[in-house]
Amino acid sequence: MGYKVAVAGATGNVGREMLTVLAERGFPADELVPLASRRSQGTEITYGDETLKVKALESHDFSDTDICLMSAGGSVSKEWAPRIAGQGCVVIDNSSAWRYDAAVPLIVPEVNADAVAGFTKRNIIANPNCSTAQLVVALKPLHDAATITRVVVATYQSVSGAGKEATDELFTQSRAVFVSDPIEAKKFPKRIAFNVIPQVDVFMEDGFTREEWKMVAETKKILDPKIRLVATCVRVPVFISHSEAVAVEFERPISAEEARGILREAPGCLVVDKHEDGGYITPYEAVGEDATYISRIREDPTVDNGLMLWVVSDNLRKGAATNAVQIAELLVNRQLIQPKRVAA
Ligand SMILES: NC(=O)c1ccc[n+]([C@@H]2O[C@H](COP(=O)([O-])OP(=O)(O)OC[C@H]3O[C@@H](n4cnc5c(N)ncnc54)[C@H](OP(=O)(O)O)[C@@H]3O)[C@@H](O)[C@H]2O)c1
């Protein structure tokens, strides 16, 4: 008998992708329950060949559900994850609500799979921010080879990372430009169509944004607390996939050729790095893919042991849904959970 799996936030950008990824990867689910707010109750949603009706999260009984993949935003997770976990259902949460709790593992399976065993403290596992997930997948094998000391990253983040209303805003504003309608900015602080915005999430007291802080805190928790990282997070008018320009400094020398060879063998990484026109990956090409693509690998001539990389991945897949499903697979494959209906 398989698992009973709930997806909370099933009507959202990430939730829909979760259903797709669960079906694509043949996750051993006997029953799948799509959940969202009361507004979406009864909405039909696709899961593989099936059409399912969305139920309201607040009236679902989790006592016979094994795993809940949550992507319904931070405040919903703060309130609901402990209640769901308290009913013996393991929560894999996509929001930032639990990522920095020392009793909650923050997992990218290619990087720190063993830490998942710590989930029993709260019955909650956190999924990182989309920008962090793809970054640490690329950094981990290089860190193992030459020990990273410092990272400087600039992100080029797609609008889907801010949810479905933000995705609609890019579409509506772009259309408005062509038909000379007035441009309205609701989800983003400035116009996003044909523009770039150097602000993702809110400002903090030190002048960094919360997204920039998240990349620092999460890289330390997942990969190594000794790594120093500084980020500039930028929203760009791209629908799906985040890109990152990354400068990495190491304790030991590492050549671009050596790094290319290491990354070619590394789990979750795909190197596309030809020194010719178009010999790199752009966000558009990464849509719908699970890999973290690495291009433009160069030695940095301005520091002793430095490399420059261009890192691209689909933020809804590896940055969210795929990573969450991989975590659920870890629980199953390592026999860390049993289906309740067998155990009973
Ligand atoms: N997008 C990314 O790249 C990404 C990556 C990593 C993590 N995340 C995180 O994942 C979460 C969801 O992101 P998203 O982009 O999928 O957002 P989204 O497209 O705006 O979807 C939000 C989902 O949450 C549901 N929801 C809202 N309020 C609810 C409530 N009170 N009770 C139950 N369900 C409720 C919505 O249901 P209704 O349709 O009924 O309103 C919808 O299904 C966020 O915490 C985000 O930070 C996103």
PDBQT file of the ligand as one rigid body, heavy atoms in Angstrom, charges set to zero:
ROOT
HETATM    1  N1  LIG A 401       7.391  30.423  -6.567  1.00  0.00    +0.000 N 
HETATM    2  C1  LIG A 401       8.602  29.986  -6.214  1.00  0.00    +0.000 C 
HETATM    3  O1  LIG A 401       9.547  29.943  -6.993  1.00  0.00    +0.000 OA
HETATM    4  C2  LIG A 401       8.829  29.526  -4.823  1.00  0.00    +0.000 A 
HETATM    5  C3  LIG A 401       9.997  28.866  -4.526  1.00  0.00    +0.000 A 
HETATM    6  C4  LIG A 401      10.227  28.428  -3.247  1.00  0.00    +0.000 A 
HETATM    7  C5  LIG A 401       9.270  28.658  -2.294  1.00  0.00    +0.000 A 
HETATM    8  N2  LIG A 401       8.115  29.304  -2.595  1.00  0.00    +0.000 N 
HETATM    9  C6  LIG A 401       7.124  29.508  -1.545  1.00  0.00    +0.000 C 
HETATM   10  O2  LIG A 401       5.994  28.684  -1.770  1.00  0.00    +0.000 OA
HETATM   11  C7  LIG A 401       4.829  29.321  -1.293  1.00  0.00    +0.000 C 
HETATM   12  C8  LIG A 401       3.776  29.421  -2.390  1.00  0.00    +0.000 C 
HETATM   13  O3  LIG A 401       4.290  30.122  -3.504  1.00  0.00    +0.000 OA
HETATM   14  P1  LIG A 401       3.523  30.211  -4.898  1.00  0.00    +0.000 P 
HETATM   15  O4  LIG A 401       4.473  30.902  -5.785  1.00  0.00    +0.000 OA
HETATM   16  O5  LIG A 401       2.962  28.888  -5.318  1.00  0.00    +0.000 OA
HETATM   17  O6  LIG A 401       2.285  31.189  -4.489  1.00  0.00    +0.000 OA
HETATM   18  P2  LIG A 401       0.873  31.379  -5.225  1.00  0.00    +0.000 P 
HETATM   19  O7  LIG A 401       0.971  31.056  -6.655  1.00  0.00    +0.000 OA
HETATM   20  O8  LIG A 401       0.423  32.744  -4.828  1.00  0.00    +0.000 OA
HETATM   21  O9  LIG A 401      -0.096  30.289  -4.522  1.00  0.00    +0.000 OA
HETATM   22  C9  LIG A 401      -0.475  30.356  -3.172  1.00  0.00    +0.000 C 
HETATM   23  C10 LIG A 401      -1.263  29.096  -2.782  1.00  0.00    +0.000 C 
HETATM   24  O10 LIG A 401      -1.579  29.160  -1.394  1.00  0.00    +0.000 OA
HETATM   25  C11 LIG A 401      -2.971  28.978  -1.216  1.00  0.00    +0.000 C 
HETATM   26  N3  LIG A 401      -3.460  29.677  -0.042  1.00  0.00    +0.000 N 
HETATM   27  C12 LIG A 401      -3.419  31.022   0.209  1.00  0.00    +0.000 A 
HETATM   28  N4  LIG A 401      -4.003  31.298   1.393  1.00  0.00    +0.000 NA
HETATM   29  C13 LIG A 401      -4.422  30.128   1.904  1.00  0.00    +0.000 A 
HETATM   30  C14 LIG A 401      -5.121  29.734   3.088  1.00  0.00    +0.000 A 
HETATM   31  N5  LIG A 401      -5.480  30.635   4.009  1.00  0.00    +0.000 N 
HETATM   32  N6  LIG A 401      -5.401  28.425   3.279  1.00  0.00    +0.000 NA
HETATM   33  C15 LIG A 401      -5.040  27.508   2.363  1.00  0.00    +0.000 A 
HETATM   34  N7  LIG A 401      -4.389  27.797   1.209  1.00  0.00    +0.000 NA
HETATM   35  C16 LIG A 401      -4.091  29.090   0.986  1.00  0.00    +0.000 A 
HETATM   36  C17 LIG A 401      -3.586  29.521  -2.486  1.00  0.00    +0.000 C 
HETATM   37  O11 LIG A 401      -4.891  29.021  -2.618  1.00  0.00    +0.000 OA
HETATM   38  P3  LIG A 401      -6.057  29.896  -3.362  1.00  0.00    +0.000 P 
HETATM   39  O12 LIG A 401      -5.828  29.686  -4.828  1.00  0.00    +0.000 OA
HETATM   40  O13 LIG A 401      -7.289  29.237  -2.855  1.00  0.00    +0.000 OA
HETATM   41  O14 LIG A 401      -5.900  31.317  -2.934  1.00  0.00    +0.000 OA
HETATM   42  C18 LIG A 401      -2.601  28.973  -3.510  1.00  0.00    +0.000 C 
HETATM   43  O15 LIG A 401      -2.887  27.612  -3.755  1.00  0.00    +0.000 OA
HETATM   44  C19 LIG A 401       5.292  30.677  -0.746  1.00  0.00    +0.000 C 
HETATM   45  O16 LIG A 401       5.505  30.548   0.643  1.00  0.00    +0.000 OA
HETATM   46  C20 LIG A 401       6.599  30.917  -1.453  1.00  0.00    +0.000 C 
HETATM   47  O17 LIG A 401       7.469  31.732  -0.721  1.00  0.00    +0.000 OA
HETATM   48  C21 LIG A 401       7.874  29.736  -3.838  1.00  0.00    +0.000 A 
ENDROOT
TORSDOF 0
